[in-house]
């Protein structure tokens, strides 16, 4: 599905929309539905935990001073990819066997954590939105962050990924 996302307002709108859609899907699940795993696939709770693990370092990175981003990661030497270009690259990496690794792999998540994790995910999203609002459009295309699967991404591309990442995990849950 092609999305027209480019500027900060569109990014914030899409991020809110996708995180809310994920949380709205998870909220009514009962214990069995929330904890169920099939064919070695993550449970709904593990998907939620993974998304929190993915967004948390982002909102931290977006709060770093620009000089720190430059020192830690450098700056881009190319224009930002479009939303569709970035998603195509992500899907190609997944098709080639790319998977979550290290700190992004969730442990087993019990039903008793559901409400607090949904709240935490929403809080992390809100913190990120606040930090996106403080970025200039040009900064989104200038500074880069490392992505464990996709390599160096501009701040804008990292947000595109985060938007799609929610959609991807929601679709995985719905398809089970």
Buried (B, 14 or more C-beta within 10 A) or exposed (E): EEBEBBEBEBBBBBBBBBBEEBBEBBEEBEEEBBBBEEEEEBBBBBBBBBBBBBBBEBBEBBEBEEEEBBEEBEBBEEEBBBBBEBBEBBEEBEEEEBEBEEEBEBEEBEBEBBEEBBEBBBEBBBBBBEBBEEBEEEBBBBBBBEBEBBEBBBBBBBBBBBBBBBBBBBEEBEEE
